[in-house]
Amino acid sequence: MNKIFAWSISAALAGFLFGFDTVVISGADKQLQTLWGTSDAFHGSVVMAMALWGTVIGAIFGGIPTNKFGRKNTLLIIGVLYFISALGSALANDPITFAALRFIGGLGVGASTIAAPTYISEIAPAKHRGRLVSMYQFNIVLGILIAFLSNYLLRNTGEQPWRWMVGIEAVPAFIYFLFVLFIPKSPRWLISKSKNAEAANILQKINPETDLETKMQEIKQQSETKVSGENIFMKKYRFPLILAFLVAFFNQLSGINAFLYYAPRIFEEAGLGASTALLSSIGIGVVNLLFTLLGVFLIDRLGRKQLMFIGSIGYIISLSLVAAAFFLNWGGLWVPIFLFLFIAAHAIGQGAVIWVFISEIFPNHLRASGQAFGSSTHWVLAAIIPSSIPFLFATIGAGYVFAFFAFMMVLQLLFVIFMMPETKGKSLEELSEELALKDTGELSYKNH
């Protein structure tokens, strides 16, 4: 188990860079707009959002290298993209060059949301899979916290602190690349490529007590029964496809990425000073980390569905309170407190569940494609929503924006109660069988 944990952590470090890269830009937000004199529309949709559009492309097409070259090799490529983006954007002297280099980092983020959860889910034992895959999410929030802290510590470094803020990411990117060099390839991917001897060797390392012949046969049987040219859009995979879409859809309609991108701006909008706003952002990172740890601890105990239920209730309460604070001009520390509650709800629910759940519900030969679909849905919305925040705040106001997010979380709660199945404690092969359609056209998922 120690080896599996070490391999999982190494792959999950892609999540650390994902979190760091996503949030580090928040510290540079206003500095860049002042430096280059860009309009709100250009700044929001190009300078700030270009990394997210890179993420969309990385998520849409990341399944291709993940299937063709393997999970490990794709993770190595991701490390190179992060490194180039960090170093290059720190040296950029105009908004277009900066945006282009941030786009490259976004490609790494998007691809990592496919390759890392897929890899970890394929090496993890069923009873520990939720905890191990959610280490990816833990690393995301750790990266978010370190980015907020780094931005605060570097806020007065040199004449242009933003260069140090975005450039420092090159260091963890290089370390991550070195770690991934030493992890094995996914045994399920190796079997799909008929590299059975190498796969058997890794499966033996993963669980020396397993009946190797039976396990190999179980994985090979699923691989051999696939229809040539099969894809996730076929009728028999409609249910897992809908599940992946809705989990990703509601994840972003909570407003989580909009908030993480513009945390200092939101706090200033609520009446806090610039320095206090940056400091409050660190508090967000701490709350996120603590409740993600709680989610990681609970995900294989309570299950995915229960955590999503708890998170949905927390979302509805916290977002409603944030909206009320803006409508009623409560000001002061009320908005940060309510947003801390929002982050806690996200961390223990959607944050802990999304990448685990999507990595479980598709069969082995379509897992990377299914992960790419769910990830693409997530990132298209994550690009559209944050890029519209400066404009929406300036026109309709923050209160209406947060009220809309609260309403969407009511819909998520209904999805969790009436549609979402539980996936904990079952092998990937068992889940893919249960979530497939019967010949009669009815869902075979027993607990649905």
HELIX and SHEET records of a PDB file:
HELIX    1   1 ASN A    2  TRP A   36  1                                  35    
HELIX    2   2 ASP A   40  PHE A   42  1                                   3    
HELIX    3   3 HIS A   43  VAL A   47  3                                   5    
HELIX    4   4 MET A   50  PHE A   61  1                                  12    
HELIX    5   5 GLY A   63  LYS A   68  1                                   6    
HELIX    6   6 ARG A   71  LEU A   91  1                                  21    
HELIX    7   7 PRO A   95  ILE A  123  1                                  29    
HELIX    8   8 ALA A  126  HIS A  128  5                                   3    
HELIX    9   9 ARG A  129  LEU A  153  1                                  25    
HELIX   10  10 PRO A  161  GLY A  167  1                                   7    
HELIX   11  11 ALA A  170  VAL A  180  1                                  11    
HELIX   12  12 PRO A  187  SER A  192  1                                   6    
HELIX   13  13 ASN A  196  ILE A  206  1                                  11    
HELIX   14  14 LEU A  212  GLU A  224  1                                  13    
HELIX   15  15 LYS A  235  TYR A  237  5                                   3    
HELIX   16  16 ARG A  238  GLN A  252  1                                  15    
HELIX   17  17 ILE A  256  TYR A  261  1                                   6    
HELIX   18  18 ALA A  263  GLU A  269  1                                   7    
HELIX   19  19 ALA A  274  LEU A  298  1                                  25    
HELIX   20  20 ARG A  304  PHE A  327  1                                  24    
HELIX   21  21 TRP A  334  HIS A  346  1                                  13    
HELIX   22  22 ALA A  347  GLY A  351  3                                   5    
HELIX   23  23 ALA A  352  GLU A  360  1                                   9    
HELIX   24  24 ASN A  364  LEU A  366  5                                   3    
HELIX   25  25 ARG A  367  THR A  395  1                                  29    
HELIX   26  26 ALA A  398  PHE A  418  1                                  21    
HELIX   27  27 LEU A  428  GLU A  434  1                                   7    
END                                                                             
